[in-house]
Amino acid sequence: MDCKRIIKLISDYIDKEIEETEREIFEQHIRICKRCEAILESIEKTILLSKLLYKKKKIPKKIEKALYYQIRIRYKK
Ligand SMILES: [Zn+2]
């Protein structure tokens, strides 16, 4: 699985809407890929903060979109 695929899966992974087999592949990749690991960490932190801020279970779609946009930009560099 390549990094682009991982990025697409991150949101599902965090929302725990990921299939078991995909989760395994995802976690395997995170363990060997420092870049994806760092990205997952920063996303988790940001989402955690937004959840605290908005006191909601799910962060607003707008913020989520902005977040993933930032990640995609970072990946292109
Ligand atoms: Zn990766």
N, CA, C, O and the ligand as a Tripos MOL2 file, in Angstrom:
@<TRIPOS>MOLECULE
protein
  309   307    78     0     0
PROTEIN
NO_CHARGES

@<TRIPOS>ATOM
      1 N           0.8400   -1.1950    0.0000 N.3       1 MET1
      2 CA          0.0000    0.0000    0.0000 C.3       1 MET1
      3 C           0.8800    1.2530    0.0000 C.2       1 MET1
      4 O           1.8020    1.3610    0.8090 O.2       1 MET1
      5 N           0.6060    2.1820   -0.8880 N.am      2 ASP2
      6 CA          1.4550    3.3700   -0.9260 C.3       2 ASP2
      7 C           0.9090    4.4860   -0.0270 C.2       2 ASP2
      8 O          -0.1960    4.4080    0.5110 O.2       2 ASP2
      9 N           1.7280    5.5120    0.1070 N.am      3 CYS3
     10 CA          1.4100    6.6000    1.0350 C.3       3 CYS3
     11 C           0.1120    7.3230    0.6790 C.2       3 CYS3
     12 O          -0.6320    7.7420    1.5660 O.2       3 CYS3
     13 N          -0.1530    7.4640   -0.5850 N.am      4 LYS4
     14 CA         -1.3770    8.1650   -1.0030 C.3       4 LYS4
     15 C          -2.6220    7.4300   -0.5130 C.2       4 LYS4
     16 O          -3.5980    8.0390   -0.0750 O.2       4 LYS4
     17 N          -2.5550    6.1210   -0.5990 N.am      5 ARG5
     18 CA         -3.6710    5.2840   -0.1590 C.3       5 ARG5
     19 C          -3.8500    5.4140    1.3630 C.2       5 ARG5
     20 O          -4.9670    5.4660    1.8800 O.2       5 ARG5
     21 N          -2.7270    5.4630    2.0420 N.am      6 ILE6
     22 CA         -2.7400    5.6020    3.4960 C.3       6 ILE6
     23 C          -3.4200    6.9110    3.8960 C.2       6 ILE6
     24 O          -4.2450    6.9440    4.8090 O.2       6 ILE6
     25 N          -3.0620    7.9690    3.2080 N.am      7 ILE7
     26 CA         -3.6360    9.2840    3.5010 C.3       7 ILE7
     27 C          -5.1540    9.2540    3.3620 C.2       7 ILE7
     28 O          -5.8850    9.8450    4.1570 O.2       7 ILE7
     29 N          -5.6010    8.5550    2.3400 N.am      8 LYS8
     30 CA         -7.0500    8.4600    2.1390 C.3       8 LYS8
     31 C          -7.7090    7.6680    3.2580 C.2       8 LYS8
     32 O          -8.8670    7.9050    3.6030 O.2       8 LYS8
     33 N          -6.9710    6.7380    3.8120 N.am      9 LEU9
     34 CA         -7.5330    5.8680    4.8510 C.3       9 LEU9
     35 C          -7.4810    6.4820    6.2490 C.2       9 LEU9
     36 O          -8.1830    6.0400    7.1590 O.2       9 LEU9
     37 N          -6.6480    7.4980    6.4050 N.am     10 ILE10
     38 CA         -6.4570    8.0660    7.7460 C.3      10 ILE10
     39 C          -7.7790    8.4910    8.3950 C.2      10 ILE10
     40 O          -8.0300    8.1870    9.5620 O.2      10 ILE10
     41 N          -8.6090    9.1840    7.6410 N.am     11 SER11
     42 CA         -9.8680    9.6530    8.2360 C.3      11 SER11
     43 C         -10.7670    8.4840    8.6590 C.2      11 SER11
     44 O         -11.3990    8.5300    9.7140 O.2      11 SER11
     45 N         -10.8150    7.4550    7.8410 N.am     12 ASP12
     46 CA        -11.5990    6.2600    8.2010 C.3      12 ASP12
     47 C         -10.9950    5.5690    9.4190 C.2      12 ASP12
     48 O         -11.6940    5.0670   10.2990 O.2      12 ASP12
     49 N          -9.6810    5.5680    9.4270 N.am     13 TYR13
     50 CA         -8.9860    4.9130   10.5270 C.3      13 TYR13
     51 C          -9.2870    5.6180   11.8440 C.2      13 TYR13
     52 O          -9.5620    4.9730   12.8560 O.2      13 TYR13
     53 N          -9.2330    6.9250   11.8210 N.am     14 ILE14
     54 CA         -9.4900    7.7000   13.0380 C.3      14 ILE14
     55 C         -10.9500    7.5750   13.4630 C.2      14 ILE14
     56 O         -11.2580    7.4870   14.6520 O.2      14 ILE14
     57 N         -11.8300    7.5670   12.4920 N.am     15 ASP15
     58 CA        -13.2670    7.4060   12.7950 C.3      15 ASP15
     59 C         -13.6310    5.9440   13.0900 C.2      15 ASP15
     60 O         -14.7810    5.6280   13.3960 O.2      15 ASP15
     61 N         -12.6500    5.0800   12.9950 N.am     16 LYS16
     62 CA        -12.8450    3.6410   13.1870 C.3      16 LYS16
     63 C         -13.8840    3.0600   12.2350 C.2      16 LYS16
     64 O         -14.6640    2.1740   12.5860 O.2      16 LYS16
     65 N         -13.8630    3.5950   11.0200 N.am     17 GLU17
     66 CA        -14.7690    3.0900    9.9880 C.3      17 GLU17
     67 C         -13.9810    2.3160    8.9440 C.2      17 GLU17
     68 O         -14.3330    2.2900    7.7640 O.2      17 GLU17
     69 N         -12.9240    1.6980    9.3970 N.am     18 ILE18
     70 CA        -12.0270    0.9960    8.4840 C.3      18 ILE18
     71 C         -12.2380   -0.5150    8.6250 C.2      18 ILE18
     72 O         -12.5270   -1.0260    9.7070 O.2      18 ILE18
     73 N         -12.0850   -1.1990    7.5120 N.am     19 GLU19
     74 CA        -12.2210   -2.6550    7.5510 C.3      19 GLU19
     75 C         -11.0260   -3.2800    8.2530 C.2      19 GLU19
     76 O          -9.9290   -2.7230    8.2530 O.2      19 GLU19
     77 N         -11.2470   -4.4150    8.8380 N.am     20 GLU20
     78 CA        -10.1970   -5.1040    9.6140 C.3      20 GLU20
     79 C          -8.9290   -5.3350    8.7890 C.2      20 GLU20
     80 O          -7.8170   -5.0690    9.2470 O.2      20 GLU20
     81 N          -9.1140   -5.8300    7.5800 N.am     21 THR21
     82 CA         -7.9400   -6.1280    6.7350 C.3      21 THR21
     83 C          -7.1990   -4.8390    6.3660 C.2      21 THR21
     84 O          -5.9690   -4.7980    6.3420 O.2      21 THR21
     85 N          -7.9640   -3.8030    6.0820 N.am     22 GLU22
     86 CA         -7.3510   -2.5290    5.7260 C.3      22 GLU22
     87 C          -6.6300   -1.9170    6.9240 C.2      22 GLU22
     88 O          -5.5760   -1.2970    6.7830 O.2      22 GLU22
     89 N          -7.2070   -2.1000    8.0820 N.am     23 ARG23
     90 CA         -6.6120   -1.5700    9.2990 C.3      23 ARG23
     91 C          -5.2390   -2.2100    9.5410 C.2      23 ARG23
     92 O          -4.2830   -1.5400    9.9320 O.2      23 ARG23
     93 N          -5.1710   -3.4890    9.3050 N.am     24 GLU24
     94 CA         -3.9040   -4.1940    9.4790 C.3      24 GLU24
     95 C          -2.8300   -3.6740    8.5310 C.2      24 GLU24
     96 O          -1.6940   -3.4210    8.9310 O.2      24 GLU24
     97 N          -3.2130   -3.5230    7.2750 N.am     25 ILE25
     98 CA         -2.2740   -3.0030    6.2770 C.3      25 ILE25
     99 C          -1.8660   -1.5840    6.6450 C.2      25 ILE25
    100 O          -0.6980   -1.2050    6.5550 O.2      25 ILE25
    101 N          -2.8460   -0.8250    7.0550 N.am     26 PHE26
    102 CA         -2.6130    0.5590    7.4610 C.3      26 PHE26
    103 C          -1.6000    0.6280    8.6070 C.2      26 PHE26
    104 O          -0.6220    1.3710    8.5350 O.2      26 PHE26
    105 N          -1.8390   -0.1400    9.6430 N.am     27 GLU27
    106 CA         -0.9600   -0.1150   10.8140 C.3      27 GLU27
    107 C           0.4410   -0.6180   10.4870 C.2      27 GLU27
    108 O           1.4350   -0.1380   11.0320 O.2      27 GLU27
    109 N           0.4970   -1.5940    9.5870 N.am     28 GLN28
    110 CA          1.7930   -2.0950    9.1430 C.3      28 GLN28
    111 C           2.5810   -0.9980    8.4460 C.2      28 GLN28
    112 O           3.7800   -0.8330    8.6700 O.2      28 GLN28
    113 N           1.8910   -0.2580    7.6050 N.am     29 HIS29
    114 CA          2.5430    0.8190    6.8710 C.3      29 HIS29
    115 C           3.0200    1.9170    7.8270 C.2      29 HIS29
    116 O           4.1340    2.4240    7.6930 O.2      29 HIS29
    117 N           2.1860    2.2710    8.7720 N.am     30 ILE30
    118 CA          2.5210    3.3110    9.7470 C.3      30 ILE30
    119 C           3.7990    2.9340   10.5140 C.2      30 ILE30
    120 O           4.6210    3.7910   10.8370 O.2      30 ILE30
    121 N           3.9400    1.6680   10.7880 N.am     31 ARG31
    122 CA          5.1170    1.2210   11.5350 C.3      31 ARG31
    123 C           6.4130    1.3740   10.7500 C.2      31 ARG31
    124 O           7.4690    1.6360   11.3250 O.2      31 ARG31
    125 N           6.3260    1.2070    9.4280 N.am     32 ILE32
    126 CA          7.5560    1.2680    8.6310 C.3      32 ILE32
    127 C           7.7590    2.6270    7.9550 C.2      32 ILE32
    128 O           8.8620    2.9300    7.4990 O.2      32 ILE32
    129 N           6.7200    3.4370    7.8880 N.am     33 CYS33
    130 CA          6.8280    4.7000    7.1660 C.3      33 CYS33
    131 C           6.7520    5.8780    8.1470 C.2      33 CYS33
    132 O           5.6920    6.1880    8.6910 O.2      33 CYS33
    133 N           7.8890    6.5130    8.3530 N.am     34 LYS34
    134 CA          7.9930    7.6310    9.3050 C.3      34 LYS34
    135 C           7.1210    8.8060    8.8920 C.2      34 LYS34
    136 O           6.5450    9.4940    9.7350 O.2      34 LYS34
    137 N           7.0330    9.0200    7.6240 N.am     35 ARG35
    138 CA          6.2710   10.1700    7.1300 C.3      35 ARG35
    139 C           4.7880   10.0210    7.4650 C.2      35 ARG35
    140 O           4.1530   10.9520    7.9600 O.2      35 ARG35
    141 N           4.2500    8.8380    7.1870 N.am     36 CYS36
    142 CA          2.8350    8.5970    7.4650 C.3      36 CYS36
    143 C           2.5820    8.5690    8.9690 C.2      36 CYS36
    144 O           1.5320    9.0040    9.4400 O.2      36 CYS36
    145 N           3.5370    8.0610    9.7000 N.am     37 GLU37
    146 CA          3.4030    8.0230   11.1450 C.3      37 GLU37
    147 C           3.2790    9.4420   11.7020 C.2      37 GLU37
    148 O           2.4180    9.7290   12.5330 O.2      37 GLU37
    149 N           4.1510   10.3100   11.2260 N.am     38 ALA38
    150 CA          4.1460   11.7030   11.6820 C.3      38 ALA38
    151 C           2.8330   12.3830   11.3080 C.2      38 ALA38
    152 O           2.2750   13.1530   12.0890 O.2      38 ALA38
    153 N           2.3510   12.0920   10.1150 N.am     39 ILE39
    154 CA          1.1040   12.7040    9.6590 C.3      39 ILE39
    155 C          -0.0730   12.2090   10.4800 C.2      39 ILE39
    156 O          -0.9270   12.9950   10.8900 O.2      39 ILE39
    157 N          -0.1170   10.9320   10.7150 N.am     40 LEU40
    158 CA         -1.2000   10.3660   11.5270 C.3      40 LEU40
    159 C          -1.2000   11.0040   12.9220 C.2      40 LEU40
    160 O          -2.2530   11.3450   13.4610 O.2      40 LEU40
    161 N          -0.0230   11.1560   13.4850 N.am     41 GLU41
    162 CA          0.0910   11.7680   14.8050 C.3      41 GLU41
    163 C          -0.4330   13.1930   14.8200 C.2      41 GLU41
    164 O          -1.1760   13.5860   15.7200 O.2      41 GLU41
    165 N          -0.0410   13.9570   13.8190 N.am     42 SER42
    166 CA         -0.4610   15.3560   13.8090 C.3      42 SER42
    167 C          -1.9610   15.4670   13.5530 C.2      42 SER42
    168 O          -2.6160   16.3670   14.0800 O.2      42 SER42
    169 N          -2.5040   14.5650   12.7540 N.am     43 ILE43
    170 CA         -3.9460   14.5830   12.5030 C.3      43 ILE43
    171 C          -4.6970   14.2160   13.7820 C.2      43 ILE43
    172 O          -5.6890   14.8530   14.1380 O.2      43 ILE43
    173 N          -4.2240   13.2060   14.4480 N.am     44 GLU44
    174 CA         -4.8940   12.7820   15.6800 C.3      44 GLU44
    175 C          -4.9080   13.9130   16.7050 C.2      44 GLU44
    176 O          -5.9050   14.1460   17.3890 O.2      44 GLU44
    177 N          -3.7930   14.5970   16.7910 N.am     45 LYS45
    178 CA         -3.7050   15.7300   17.7190 C.3      45 LYS45
    179 C          -4.6860   16.8180   17.3380 C.2      45 LYS45
    180 O          -5.4120   17.3380   18.1860 O.2      45 LYS45
    181 N          -4.7060   17.1590   16.0680 N.am     46 THR46
    182 CA         -5.5770   18.2270   15.6030 C.3      46 THR46
    183 C          -7.0380   17.8560   15.8170 C.2      46 THR46
    184 O          -7.8340   18.6850   16.2580 O.2      46 THR46
    185 N          -7.3890   16.6260   15.5100 N.am     47 ILE47
    186 CA         -8.7730   16.1930   15.6590 C.3      47 ILE47
    187 C          -9.1670   16.1830   17.1320 C.2      47 ILE47
    188 O         -10.2770   16.5750   17.4900 O.2      47 ILE47
    189 N          -8.2680   15.7410   17.9640 N.am     48 LEU48
    190 CA         -8.5130   15.7330   19.4000 C.3      48 LEU48
    191 C          -8.7860   17.1530   19.8990 C.2      48 LEU48
    192 O          -9.7190   17.3950   20.6650 O.2      48 LEU48
    193 N          -7.9510   18.0750   19.4440 N.am     49 LEU49
    194 CA         -8.1070   19.4710   19.8430 C.3      49 LEU49
    195 C          -9.4400   20.0400   19.3670 C.2      49 LEU49
    196 O         -10.1370   20.7300   20.1100 O.2      49 LEU49
    197 N          -9.7790   19.7410   18.1220 N.am     50 SER50
    198 CA        -11.0370   20.2590   17.5730 C.3      50 SER50
    199 C         -12.2200   19.7000   18.3330 C.2      50 SER50
    200 O         -13.2110   20.3910   18.5680 O.2      50 SER50
    201 N         -12.1010   18.4380   18.7140 N.am     51 LYS51
    202 CA        -13.1990   17.8090   19.4560 C.3      51 LYS51
    203 C         -13.3820   18.4890   20.8050 C.2      51 LYS51
    204 O         -14.5090   18.7140   21.2460 O.2      51 LYS51
    205 N         -12.2870   18.8110   21.4490 N.am     52 LEU52
    206 CA        -12.3430   19.5010   22.7290 C.3      52 LEU52
    207 C         -12.9470   20.8840   22.5420 C.2      52 LEU52
    208 O         -13.7550   21.3570   23.3410 O.2      52 LEU52
    209 N         -12.5270   21.4990   21.4710 N.am     53 LEU53
    210 CA        -12.9570   22.8570   21.1660 C.3      53 LEU53
    211 C         -14.4600   22.9110   20.8710 C.2      53 LEU53
    212 O         -15.1600   23.8150   21.3280 O.2      53 LEU53
    213 N         -14.9300   21.9540   20.1190 N.am     54 TYR54
    214 CA        -16.3250   21.9850   19.6850 C.3      54 TYR54
    215 C         -17.2350   21.1320   20.5640 C.2      54 TYR54
    216 O         -18.4580   21.1350   20.4240 O.2      54 TYR54
    217 N         -16.5950   20.4040   21.4690 N.am     55 LYS55
    218 CA        -17.3550   19.5400   22.3630 C.3      55 LYS55
    219 C         -18.3290   18.6340   21.6050 C.2      55 LYS55
    220 O         -19.4620   18.3980   22.0250 O.2      55 LYS55
    221 N         -17.8440   18.1530   20.4960 N.am     56 LYS56
    222 CA        -18.6580   17.2310   19.6880 C.3      56 LYS56
    223 C         -17.8830   15.9620   19.4410 C.2      56 LYS56
    224 O         -16.6560   15.9280   19.5320 O.2      56 LYS56
    225 N         -18.6080   14.9420   19.1340 N.am     57 LYS57
    226 CA        -17.9610   13.6620   18.8450 C.3      57 LYS57
    227 C         -17.1980   13.7200   17.5370 C.2      57 LYS57
    228 O         -16.0830   13.2120   17.4170 O.2      57 LYS57
    229 N         -17.8270   14.3490   16.5670 N.am     58 LYS58
    230 CA        -17.1710   14.4630   15.2730 C.3      58 LYS58
    231 C         -16.8550   15.9300   15.0030 C.2      58 LYS58
    232 O         -17.6370   16.8180   15.3400 O.2      58 LYS58
    233 N         -15.7280   16.1630   14.4070 N.am     59 ILE59
    234 CA        -15.3650   17.5370   14.1030 C.3      59 ILE59
    235 C         -16.1480   18.0030   12.8790 C.2      59 ILE59
    236 O         -16.5030   17.1980   12.0170 O.2      59 ILE59
    237 N         -16.4170   19.3120   12.8070 N.am     60 PRO60
    238 CA        -17.1570   19.8110   11.6490 C.3      60 PRO60
    239 C         -16.4740   19.4560   10.3380 C.2      60 PRO60
    240 O         -15.2490   19.4900   10.2220 O.2      60 PRO60
    241 N         -17.2890   19.1180    9.3670 N.am     61 LYS61
    242 CA        -16.7700   18.7080    8.0450 C.3      61 LYS61
    243 C         -15.8170   19.7410    7.4630 C.2      61 LYS61
    244 O         -14.8110   19.4020    6.8390 O.2      61 LYS61
    245 N         -16.1550   21.0040    7.6790 N.am     62 LYS62
    246 CA        -15.3480   22.0970    7.1440 C.3      62 LYS62
    247 C         -13.9020   21.9950    7.6340 C.2      62 LYS62
    248 O         -12.9600   22.1180    6.8520 O.2      62 LYS62
    249 N         -13.7470   21.7750    8.9030 N.am     63 ILE63
    250 CA        -12.4250   21.6800    9.5200 C.3      63 ILE63
    251 C         -11.7220   20.4260    9.0420 C.2      63 ILE63
    252 O         -10.5270   20.4400    8.7490 O.2      63 ILE63
    253 N         -12.4750   19.3470    8.9670 N.am     64 GLU64
    254 CA        -11.9050   18.0940    8.5070 C.3      64 GLU64
    255 C         -11.3470   18.2540    7.0960 C.2      64 GLU64
    256 O         -10.2490   17.7950    6.7810 O.2      64 GLU64
    257 N         -12.1390   18.9210    6.2570 N.am     65 LYS65
    258 CA        -11.7080   19.1360    4.8700 C.3      65 LYS65
    259 C         -10.4520   19.9810    4.8210 C.2      65 LYS65
    260 O          -9.5250   19.6750    4.0710 O.2      65 LYS65
    261 N         -10.4110   21.0330    5.6080 N.am     66 ALA66
    262 CA         -9.2560   21.9240    5.6470 C.3      66 ALA66
    263 C          -8.0260   21.1560    6.1060 C.2      66 ALA66
    264 O          -6.9190   21.3580    5.6060 O.2      66 ALA66
    265 N          -8.2400   20.3010    7.0370 N.am     67 LEU67
    266 CA         -7.1650   19.4900    7.5990 C.3      67 LEU67
    267 C          -6.5580   18.5690    6.5460 C.2      67 LEU67
    268 O          -5.3390   18.5170    6.3790 O.2      67 LEU67
    269 N          -7.4030   17.8590    5.8550 N.am     68 TYR68
    270 CA         -6.9070   16.9260    4.8570 C.3      68 TYR68
    271 C          -6.3010   17.6370    3.6590 C.2      68 TYR68
    272 O          -5.4300   17.1040    2.9700 O.2      68 TYR68
    273 N          -6.7740   18.8330    3.4310 N.am     69 TYR69
    274 CA         -6.1950   19.6430    2.3680 C.3      69 TYR69
    275 C          -4.7470   19.9850    2.7230 C.2      69 TYR69
    276 O          -3.8470   19.8930    1.8880 O.2      69 TYR69
    277 N          -4.5470   20.3780    3.9690 N.am     70 GLN70
    278 CA         -3.2120   20.6830    4.4720 C.3      70 GLN70
    279 C          -2.2750   19.4850    4.3170 C.2      70 GLN70
    280 O          -1.1170   19.6250    3.9250 O.2      70 GLN70
    281 N          -2.7990   18.3260    4.6300 N.am     71 ILE71
    282 CA         -1.9940   17.1090    4.5500 C.3      71 ILE71
    283 C          -1.5950   16.8170    3.1190 C.2      71 ILE71
    284 O          -0.4440   16.4820    2.8370 O.2      71 ILE71
    285 N          -2.5460   16.9470    2.2270 N.am     72 ARG72
    286 CA         -2.2550   16.6640    0.8200 C.3      72 ARG72
    287 C          -1.1820   17.6050    0.3030 C.2      72 ARG72
    288 O          -0.3100   17.2040   -0.4670 O.2      72 ARG72
    289 N          -1.2510   18.8580    0.7310 N.am     73 ILE73
    290 CA         -0.2580   19.8580    0.3260 C.3      73 ILE73
    291 C           1.1120   19.4460    0.8390 C.2      73 ILE73
    292 O           2.1060   19.5280    0.1170 O.2      73 ILE73
    293 N           1.1580   19.0090    2.0720 N.am     74 ARG74
    294 CA          2.4150   18.6080    2.6740 C.3      74 ARG74
    295 C           3.0200   17.4180    1.9160 C.2      74 ARG74
    296 O           4.2380   17.3120    1.7720 O.2      74 ARG74
    297 N           2.1620   16.5440    1.4450 N.am     75 TYR75
    298 CA          2.6310   15.3520    0.7540 C.3      75 TYR75
    299 C           3.2330   15.6500   -0.5990 C.2      75 TYR75
    300 O           4.0900   14.9130   -1.0880 O.2      75 TYR75
    301 N           2.7840   16.7250   -1.1960 N.am     76 LYS76
    302 CA          3.2590   17.0470   -2.5390 C.3      76 LYS76
    303 C           4.6740   17.5820   -2.5150 C.2      76 LYS76
    304 O           5.3860   17.5300   -3.5190 O.2      76 LYS76
    305 N           5.0830   18.1020   -1.3570 N.am     77 LYS77
    306 CA          6.4070   18.7210   -1.2560 C.3      77 LYS77
    307 C           7.5220   17.6870   -1.3120 C.2      77 LYS77
    308 O           8.6980   18.0430   -1.2400 O.2      77 LYS77
    309 ZN          3.7980    6.2240    4.0220 Zn       78 ZN78
@<TRIPOS>BOND
     1     1     2 1
     2     2     3 1
     3     3     4 2
     4     3     5 am
     5     5     6 1
     6     6     7 1
     7     7     8 2
     8     7     9 am
     9     9    10 1
    10    10    11 1
    11    11    12 2
    12    11    13 am
    13    13    14 1
    14    14    15 1
    15    15    16 2
    16    15    17 am
    17    17    18 1
    18    18    19 1
    19    19    20 2
    20    19    21 am
    21    21    22 1
    22    22    23 1
    23    23    24 2
    24    23    25 am
    25    25    26 1
    26    26    27 1
    27    27    28 2
    28    27    29 am
    29    29    30 1
    30    30    31 1
    31    31    32 2
    32    31    33 am
    33    33    34 1
    34    34    35 1
    35    35    36 2
    36    35    37 am
    37    37    38 1
    38    38    39 1
    39    39    40 2
    40    39    41 am
    41    41    42 1
    42    42    43 1
    43    43    44 2
    44    43    45 am
    45    45    46 1
    46    46    47 1
    47    47    48 2
    48    47    49 am
    49    49    50 1
    50    50    51 1
    51    51    52 2
    52    51    53 am
    53    53    54 1
    54    54    55 1
    55    55    56 2
    56    55    57 am
    57    57    58 1
    58    58    59 1
    59    59    60 2
    60    59    61 am
    61    61    62 1
    62    62    63 1
    63    63    64 2
    64    63    65 am
    65    65    66 1
    66    66    67 1
    67    67    68 2
    68    67    69 am
    69    69    70 1
    70    70    71 1
    71    71    72 2
    72    71    73 am
    73    73    74 1
    74    74    75 1
    75    75    76 2
    76    75    77 am
    77    77    78 1
    78    78    79 1
    79    79    80 2
    80    79    81 am
    81    81    82 1
    82    82    83 1
    83    83    84 2
    84    83    85 am
    85    85    86 1
    86    86    87 1
    87    87    88 2
    88    87    89 am
    89    89    90 1
    90    90    91 1
    91    91    92 2
    92    91    93 am
    93    93    94 1
    94    94    95 1
    95    95    96 2
    96    95    97 am
    97    97    98 1
    98    98    99 1
    99    99   100 2
   100    99   101 am
   101   101   102 1
   102   102   103 1
   103   103   104 2
   104   103   105 am
   105   105   106 1
   106   106   107 1
   107   107   108 2
   108   107   109 am
   109   109   110 1
   110   110   111 1
   111   111   112 2
   112   111   113 am
   113   113   114 1
   114   114   115 1
   115   115   116 2
   116   115   117 am
   117   117   118 1
   118   118   119 1
   119   119   120 2
   120   119   121 am
   121   121   122 1
   122   122   123 1
   123   123   124 2
   124   123   125 am
   125   125   126 1
   126   126   127 1
   127   127   128 2
   128   127   129 am
   129   129   130 1
   130   130   131 1
   131   131   132 2
   132   131   133 am
   133   133   134 1
   134   134   135 1
   135   135   136 2
   136   135   137 am
   137   137   138 1
   138   138   139 1
   139   139   140 2
   140   139   141 am
   141   141   142 1
   142   142   143 1
   143   143   144 2
   144   143   145 am
   145   145   146 1
   146   146   147 1
   147   147   148 2
   148   147   149 am
   149   149   150 1
   150   150   151 1
   151   151   152 2
   152   151   153 am
   153   153   154 1
   154   154   155 1
   155   155   156 2
   156   155   157 am
   157   157   158 1
   158   158   159 1
   159   159   160 2
   160   159   161 am
   161   161   162 1
   162   162   163 1
   163   163   164 2
   164   163   165 am
   165   165   166 1
   166   166   167 1
   167   167   168 2
   168   167   169 am
   169   169   170 1
   170   170   171 1
   171   171   172 2
   172   171   173 am
   173   173   174 1
   174   174   175 1
   175   175   176 2
   176   175   177 am
   177   177   178 1
   178   178   179 1
   179   179   180 2
   180   179   181 am
   181   181   182 1
   182   182   183 1
   183   183   184 2
   184   183   185 am
   185   185   186 1
   186   186   187 1
   187   187   188 2
   188   187   189 am
   189   189   190 1
   190   190   191 1
   191   191   192 2
   192   191   193 am
   193   193   194 1
   194   194   195 1
   195   195   196 2
   196   195   197 am
   197   197   198 1
   198   198   199 1
   199   199   200 2
   200   199   201 am
   201   201   202 1
   202   202   203 1
   203   203   204 2
   204   203   205 am
   205   205   206 1
   206   206   207 1
   207   207   208 2
   208   207   209 am
   209   209   210 1
   210   210   211 1
   211   211   212 2
   212   211   213 am
   213   213   214 1
   214   214   215 1
   215   215   216 2
   216   215   217 am
   217   217   218 1
   218   218   219 1
   219   219   220 2
   220   219   221 am
   221   221   222 1
   222   222   223 1
   223   223   224 2
   224   223   225 am
   225   225   226 1
   226   226   227 1
   227   227   228 2
   228   227   229 am
   229   229   230 1
   230   230   231 1
   231   231   232 2
   232   231   233 am
   233   233   234 1
   234   234   235 1
   235   235   236 2
   236   235   237 am
   237   237   238 1
   238   238   239 1
   239   239   240 2
   240   239   241 am
   241   241   242 1
   242   242   243 1
   243   243   244 2
   244   243   245 am
   245   245   246 1
   246   246   247 1
   247   247   248 2
   248   247   249 am
   249   249   250 1
   250   250   251 1
   251   251   252 2
   252   251   253 am
   253   253   254 1
   254   254   255 1
   255   255   256 2
   256   255   257 am
   257   257   258 1
   258   258   259 1
   259   259   260 2
   260   259   261 am
   261   261   262 1
   262   262   263 1
   263   263   264 2
   264   263   265 am
   265   265   266 1
   266   266   267 1
   267   267   268 2
   268   267   269 am
   269   269   270 1
   270   270   271 1
   271   271   272 2
   272   271   273 am
   273   273   274 1
   274   274   275 1
   275   275   276 2
   276   275   277 am
   277   277   278 1
   278   278   279 1
   279   279   280 2
   280   279   281 am
   281   281   282 1
   282   282   283 1
   283   283   284 2
   284   283   285 am
   285   285   286 1
   286   286   287 1
   287   287   288 2
   288   287   289 am
   289   289   290 1
   290   290   291 1
   291   291   292 2
   292   291   293 am
   293   293   294 1
   294   294   295 1
   295   295   296 2
   296   295   297 am
   297   297   298 1
   298   298   299 1
   299   299   300 2
   300   299   301 am
   301   301   302 1
   302   302   303 1
   303   303   304 2
   304   303   305 am
   305   305   306 1
   306   306   307 1
   307   307   308 2
@<TRIPOS>SUBSTRUCTURE
     1 MET1         2 RESIDUE 1 A MET
     2 ASP2         6 RESIDUE 1 A ASP
     3 CYS3        10 RESIDUE 1 A CYS
     4 LYS4        14 RESIDUE 1 A LYS
     5 ARG5        18 RESIDUE 1 A ARG
     6 ILE6        22 RESIDUE 1 A ILE
     7 ILE7        26 RESIDUE 1 A ILE
     8 LYS8        30 RESIDUE 1 A LYS
     9 LEU9        34 RESIDUE 1 A LEU
    10 ILE10       38 RESIDUE 1 A ILE
    11 SER11       42 RESIDUE 1 A SER
    12 ASP12       46 RESIDUE 1 A ASP
    13 TYR13       50 RESIDUE 1 A TYR
    14 ILE14       54 RESIDUE 1 A ILE
    15 ASP15       58 RESIDUE 1 A ASP
    16 LYS16       62 RESIDUE 1 A LYS
    17 GLU17       66 RESIDUE 1 A GLU
    18 ILE18       70 RESIDUE 1 A ILE
    19 GLU19       74 RESIDUE 1 A GLU
    20 GLU20       78 RESIDUE 1 A GLU
    21 THR21       82 RESIDUE 1 A THR
    22 GLU22       86 RESIDUE 1 A GLU
    23 ARG23       90 RESIDUE 1 A ARG
    24 GLU24       94 RESIDUE 1 A GLU
    25 ILE25       98 RESIDUE 1 A ILE
    26 PHE26      102 RESIDUE 1 A PHE
    27 GLU27      106 RESIDUE 1 A GLU
    28 GLN28      110 RESIDUE 1 A GLN
    29 HIS29      114 RESIDUE 1 A HIS
    30 ILE30      118 RESIDUE 1 A ILE
    31 ARG31      122 RESIDUE 1 A ARG
    32 ILE32      126 RESIDUE 1 A ILE
    33 CYS33      130 RESIDUE 1 A CYS
    34 LYS34      134 RESIDUE 1 A LYS
    35 ARG35      138 RESIDUE 1 A ARG
    36 CYS36      142 RESIDUE 1 A CYS
    37 GLU37      146 RESIDUE 1 A GLU
    38 ALA38      150 RESIDUE 1 A ALA
    39 ILE39      154 RESIDUE 1 A ILE
    40 LEU40      158 RESIDUE 1 A LEU
    41 GLU41      162 RESIDUE 1 A GLU
    42 SER42      166 RESIDUE 1 A SER
    43 ILE43      170 RESIDUE 1 A ILE
    44 GLU44      174 RESIDUE 1 A GLU
    45 LYS45      178 RESIDUE 1 A LYS
    46 THR46      182 RESIDUE 1 A THR
    47 ILE47      186 RESIDUE 1 A ILE
    48 LEU48      190 RESIDUE 1 A LEU
    49 LEU49      194 RESIDUE 1 A LEU
    50 SER50      198 RESIDUE 1 A SER
    51 LYS51      202 RESIDUE 1 A LYS
    52 LEU52      206 RESIDUE 1 A LEU
    53 LEU53      210 RESIDUE 1 A LEU
    54 TYR54      214 RESIDUE 1 A TYR
    55 LYS55      218 RESIDUE 1 A LYS
    56 LYS56      222 RESIDUE 1 A LYS
    57 LYS57      226 RESIDUE 1 A LYS
    58 LYS58      230 RESIDUE 1 A LYS
    59 ILE59      234 RESIDUE 1 A ILE
    60 PRO60      238 RESIDUE 1 A PRO
    61 LYS61      242 RESIDUE 1 A LYS
    62 LYS62      246 RESIDUE 1 A LYS
    63 ILE63      250 RESIDUE 1 A ILE
    64 GLU64      254 RESIDUE 1 A GLU
    65 LYS65      258 RESIDUE 1 A LYS
    66 ALA66      262 RESIDUE 1 A ALA
    67 LEU67      266 RESIDUE 1 A LEU
    68 TYR68      270 RESIDUE 1 A TYR
    69 TYR69      274 RESIDUE 1 A TYR
    70 GLN70      278 RESIDUE 1 A GLN
    71 ILE71      282 RESIDUE 1 A ILE
    72 ARG72      286 RESIDUE 1 A ARG
    73 ILE73      290 RESIDUE 1 A ILE
    74 ARG74      294 RESIDUE 1 A ARG
    75 TYR75      298 RESIDUE 1 A TYR
    76 LYS76      302 RESIDUE 1 A LYS
    77 LYS77      306 RESIDUE 1 A LYS
    78 ZN78       309 GROUP 0 **** ****
